[in-house]
Amino acid sequence: MSIKIYTKTGDKGTTSLIGGTKVSKSHRRIEAYGTVDELNSHIGLCKDQLTDEDSIKMLEKIQWQLFSIGAALACDPEKEIKMQIPDIHEADIALMESEIDRMNEILPPLKHFILPGGHVSISSLHVARCVCRRAERNCVQLEEENHSPDPLILKYLNRLSDYLFMLARYTGHLLQVEDILWKPRG
């Protein structure tokens, strides 16, 4: 027998955090993990558009880590959770940094701002980068309202947006698509 996907428990605009606490679906914590889920979906779309195996594998690792971040954000910080939530580590951030440095060595130096575009995979990576920045802002708002997420989550999301920016440029390099430089008029 299959389990039904709908429960009808959220029909009045509330949902439960891990730990059982009911909150409004507009609660900052729901917005934060919902945006991380949206980011994960965008990264899946990006992954499906890339051809570089190393980049695909890295994005898959990132998707697993984002799922862990979403689970951590879905927990009620006031309650002890009986289930083990996978966490992220400094090594995950260090891996992204090493990938950023590797790509940076290959790419020409950036002397201007760039516009997203040139190829659908480049544009998709920039969309993911923007969603990542929104997820980061949501987590900062949680922290400012004393609903503190793990500080490593903020650091991870900050570095991830940098990684996605570099991956967009690197993908352009692999596709032989030049950066679209933004130069102010005048």
N, C-alpha and C positions, 0 to 999 in steps of 0.2 A: 504494500500500500504506500503510495507516495504522500508526502506532506504537502499541504496546501501552502502556497506562497503568501497568501493574504491571511491576516489574523483579525483584521477589523479593529485591533486595539488602538490604532492611531487615528481613527476616523474623526476624532474630536480635536485633533491638533496637538496631541501629546505623544511622547515616546518614552521609553525607559533607557536609562544608562545601564552599563554593565554594573551590577550591584543593586539594581532594582529601583533606583530613584526615578520617579516620573518627572519629566520636564517638558516645557513647550518645545515644539519643533523649531521655534525661532530662537531658542537658547544659543548663546555664543558657542558652547561646546558642540552642539549639533551642527552649527554652521562651520566650525573648524574641521570636524571629521568628515562632514559632507564635502567640503572643498578638497580635502585630501583624497577622498574617493573620486571626485571629479578629475583631479590631477592624475590619479592612477589610470583612469580611463583614457585621458589624453595621451599619457605615456604609452599605453597599449596601442593606440592608433599610430603614434610615432614609430614605435617598434615595428609595426606591420608595414611601414613604408620604407624602412631602411634596408640596405643590402649588406652593410658592413657587419660581419658576424660578431666582432668584439663589441661594437656599439649595441647590438641587439642583446647580447648576453648581459651587458652592464645595465641596460634598461630593464631587463627582466629581474635582476637583483634589486634594482631600485623599486620595482613594483612590489616585491615581497616586503621590502623595508617599509614602504608606504602603507601597506596593509597593517603592519605592526604598529606604525604611528597612529593610524586610524583607530585601531583597537585600544591603544593607550589613551587616546583622546576621548573615547567612548566610555571610559571608566569613571565612575563617581569618585572624585579624589577624597571624599569624606568617608568612604567605606573601604574596608578591607575586602579585596577581591579574592575569592577562593581559587579561581582559575589562573593558570600561568599565562601571562601575556608575553609574547616574544618582544624583546627590546632591541634597540639599535645601540651601536657601540661607536666609540671614537674611530675604530678601524674602518668602519663604513664611510665615515667622513674623509679619513685619510686616503682611502681608495679613490674617492671622487676627486680629491685634490691631486692625486698622482695622475689621474686621467686628464684633468684640466691642464696640468703642466705638460703632459705628453703631447696633447693636441696643440697647445700654445707654441711648442717648439717647431711644429710643422707649419703653422699658419703664418702669413705675413703679419707684421705688427699692425695693430689697430690705431689709426690716427684720427678717425672720425667716428661719430655715431653711425650705426647702420640701421637700415630699415628692414623689417622682416619681409621676406619674399625671395623670389627667384626660382623657387621650386616648391611644390606642395609639401615635401618632407621638411624643408627648411622652415616654411611658414608654420607647420604643425608643431615643430619644436619650439618656436617662439610663442605660440599659443600656450603650450605646456609651461613654458617659463613664466608667462604672465599669471597663469592659474597658480603656479607654485608661489609666486610673490603674494597673491591674495591669501593663500593658505598660511603663509608666514605672518601676514598682517593679522589674520584671525587669531592665530596663536599668541601674538603679542597682545592683542586685546584681552584674551583670556588671562594672560599674566597680569596685565594692568588692573584687571577686576578681581585679582586675588583668587583666580581659578587656575593657578600655576600649572602649566604643562611641564614636563621634564625639560630642563634647559637644553638638553641635547637635541630635542625636537626642533627648537628654534635654529640651532646651529646647523642641523642637517638640512632643513628647508632652505636656509640662506645659501649654503654651499650647493644644494641641488639646483637652484636657479642659475648660479654661476656655471655649473656643469652643463645645463641645458643650453645656455647661451653659447658656450664653446662648442658643444656638439652640433648646434645649428650651423656655426661657421665651418666646422670640420666636415660636416655633411656636404656643405656647399663646395668645399675644397675637393672632396672625393668625386662630386658630380661635375666638377669644373665649372661651377657657377660662381661668379665673383660676388663679393659682398656688395650690397646696394648702399652706397655711402650717402649719408645725409649731410648736406652742406647748407648752412643758412644762406639766404639770399643776401646779395649785397656784397 
